[in-house]
Structures are given as C-alpha cells and as structure tokens.
C-alpha cells in the first residue's frame, strides 16, 4: 500500500508540560473527596458512587434507532439470497447469549445475538471476563520483572509480548542490542508465529467439524513447544526475551532441533491441505462467510491476517521493521475476498514464509553476545560476582531495585500472529513504568465481529469467530 | 479380590470400591478454559499426551454431563459468578481441580481484577501448581484425584 500513513515506530518524545510527572491537582470538591475516601461496606445498600463506578450499563442491545453503526454493519456481502425475508415474522426476533462458557468462543468471550429465525440481525461482543489488570500490575513491577507480566497477555504468542515490551524499554534506554540477540529474537518469534497459526488451524477445524484437524494441529505444535522448552525452560509464558537481549543463549544442538522442525513442517502442511483444501464441508463453511471489506477493516482497526485477507498490504514487519527483520527475505501473503477462507489461505502462506525466515536465521546466525554487555541493564555472569566487587554491586542493585529508565514515552509495535501488538510505555525516570498501555490486536479485531457476522447465519458465527482468532487474554488483559 | 469361596472366574469386592473404581475411570471434565492453562489442558487432551488413557478425554460442553471441573486459568471478578453457576449446574458427584497458580492463589496477579484463588468460589479437591502446569503436572493432579476418590467412601 503506497499511501500508508507515515508512522515511525519508537520515536522517543521528551516529556511535555502536560507530562504525567506533574503532581496531580488536589481535589477541592467536597463530594469528590468523600467519593474518593468513602468505603462501601458489603451488605449495606450500594451508594450511588459505587454503582456509577462499576456499572457497565444494561449490557443489552440498544434499540435499532440508537445503533449508530448499524448502517456500517449492514454493508456485509453474505450470500443469504435463499432466505425469504417475508416469511420471517418480526415477532420471531429473539435475543440469545453465546458464552462466556461456550466451547467455541475461544475463551470467555460473550456474544449477544439478535436472531430472526436462523439469520443474525445484530451482534454485540461483551468482553472483560478475563480482565486481569495487567496494565496496572505492570506499574508495580520493575522493568526487569515486566516481561514476566506481559508474556501472559496473549498466551498463544508469548514471545511477541516480551519482544514488544523489551523493544519499548530498550528504545527509552537508548541501548543497542547485539546481532545474535536480535537473530534469536527473530527465530523465536517466527517459530512462535507458526505454532500460533497451528493452534489456529486446529481450533478452526474443530469448530467447523473437522475434528481430526485439531489432533493434527496439536501434534505438530508439540514440536515447537518442545524446542521452546529446551531453549527457555518453559512450554508457554517463557519470559525469555528481556530488556537487553534474551535470558540465555541457545542451547547446544539447537540447530538440529530447528532443522527437525523445518523438515517436518512441509509434510505436515501438505497433510492439512489434503484434509481441508478440497473438503466440500470446509469450503462451504468458509467461502463467502464472515466477509469484511478493506474499507471496513481499516475503519475498525482490524490488523493481522484478517486485514491482509481483505487485500490490504499492511504487515508491520515490512512497514515498521523491528529487531532486524528487514534483513530477511519474505513475502506478505494477501487475500482477495476478505472471507474466512482467505484468512485460512493467508495464514498458511504466513506459516510458509515464517519457516523461510527461520531457515535464513538458521543459516546466518551470528556469533557473539546474546544480551547487551551494559552492566546497568544486564546482570553480570555468576562467576564474576565472586571476583569483582563491581559485579556484586550491579547484581544486587539490579535484583533489588532494578534499573532506572530515562523519562519519556514510546510507542512500539510488532506484528503478532493476530495483528498489530503495540505497547505505549511512559517512564517517569524510576525503575518501573509510570503507565503501560497495550494495543491488543484481538481487542480491535473483536470489535469488527458485528460487521462480519451481521446478516449471516447462526452456523457461521463459529466459523467467523474462529477465523478472527481472538485470544481473550489479549482482548481483556 | 479373588475369593476362594466363589467359583473360578468371579471377583468379589465391596460396593465402595466398585463404585469408586467406576467413577475414577470415566470422569468427564467440563470444558471450562479460562486462560493460558486452558491451552495446556487442551494439549493434555490432544494426541501427544492423550488424556483418554485415564478415561478423561471426553470434555463436555454442558456442565450437566460432567463430573469434574478443571478451573484452568485466572478467574476474574466478572467471571466468578459464571464459574459458580457452571459448578452449580453440574450433577453430583462432582470434583474440582484448580489448575495453575492463578486459579489456586491468584498467582502473580495480586490486584483488583482477579479472585485470589478459586476456592473462594467453589470447593477445590486438588491444586495443580505451575504457570502454566505442563500436561504431566495436570495428569499427576488427575491421578491424585483418582487416588483420593479410590481411598474415600461414597458420600454423594
């Protein structure tokens, strides 16, 4: 896309006059003071301020007159000509809830559906059932501990969360990362992209009835998890990519393990495609289902495979390269129709491209440090602590109070398997973030679900929802 | 046990043991995934680890058909009533496994949003540690629960 907005990533801003460093103005209004200091005792009647503070509204569908975005939602191109509109009685409209406990909502998403017979007239996603307060928790943890927190956000692509956080912190610190650390980061994130897409194809298949697809997808995913476990010590939530580099160098024999994955995957992908590509049920339930146009996708902030399936050439690895990804050759697969089937094709294309990147990393892995040698950021090696007073002091300071980051704010984004994962980090010069805001890709993608689902059939909900691949840990955080 | 009084080919036992054995060997979990642990729970049920070896692979979408609830992941304040409702909908006898640090104690998220341990909402039989617990840990938890049931009486 030539007319892409001229965004630059990671530009450091000096704190302005309205910076959060300013001391908050004291509350003078007496009611406001009482509101801030009053404590509501459980069992007594709820005072108004408690209701106001926690009320989320009626959580019901608005009347159609109030639904401003309805015109946009009606723009979908689902082929439901065989429905005879006149046969449906207005009285037959019913509202049903799907979730939060439902096997096909990919976690704890709740969808409120207004149905007219089998046709969906309106959809309202209700989120927050997995709200974990991670942005707030990030403020209480030091930058050294921060990646432990963020890795649990989007739990299917933990490396991307860590990478995004680490890049943001490093940008504020103004430190350079050794080439080997950058290459390890690319290796891990691209492997993670494949494992995440494998999980997607497993659940997409399962949700629309190809149950054996689920077994296959999980089978190959174990290959990746075993490699992650031997490199990082954990199957998920690795806390491996940290500000300053990565936690540990790759283990002996990692080349052979990656080589084994690269050898196994083409055959596995061919197996999946044999199962799905000419499967009439799979084609019927994906082609022309859950369509979103490029304009609608851009308007709703949809990113990732769902955007590229609509034909918009926007991949942050090309548009705003990070961690040296620009040194590797790969293509960005694009779709034409913006339907579920194109998302399937785009994701499989991405898996092949990611495997190509992994192959290039494997062949060009540079030697050197796996983390920066800046002792203000990186703990000294264990053996140095016995020899050097300085090393002991650095070690002690880093693990008690962490390192301090210069004041400023930064927005850093990476292309996660689900889209643009961005983190906006504000530092006030202390050892923990003043504010961390996360732009979760699934959050923006879920808000486009009504566009994709309106006027389609009940059976298409599951297919469309799975194709967006929302991770509720990423939506709610 | 093989009784000498009985004709060959017969086994005798007491009712407790027989019923408990039946219960342990076909325990159906309700599919109640919350967060990261749910992915490991699914991995446990999938081909590589094959939870079917313990008669537990049949994850039921309806709590009415389930005997076991594996609370897999962090439980937010907003989700807590839903969890309790699903538990109440399960028919007796029923058991609960609290999977992972967040479900057991709130884990690393000691903040306003999370219930600090699902045992505040439902009675828990086995706690599985880990963040997330690997499939082997979950299987160990399941085997521990089976041992508990085998050792106990038929109360419900």
Interface residues (C-beta under 8 A of the other chain):
Chain A: X100 X101 X102 X103 X107 X108 X128 X129 X130 X131 X132 X133 X134 X136 X137 X148 X149 X152 X155 X156 X199 X202 X214 X215 X216 X218 X219 X221 X222 X225 X235 X236 X237 X472 X473 X476
Chain B: X31 X32 X33 X34 X35 X36 X38 X39 X40 X42 X43 X46 X47 X48 X59 X61 X63 X73 X74 X76 X78 X79 X82 X86 X108 X109 X111 X112 X113 X114 X131 X132 X134
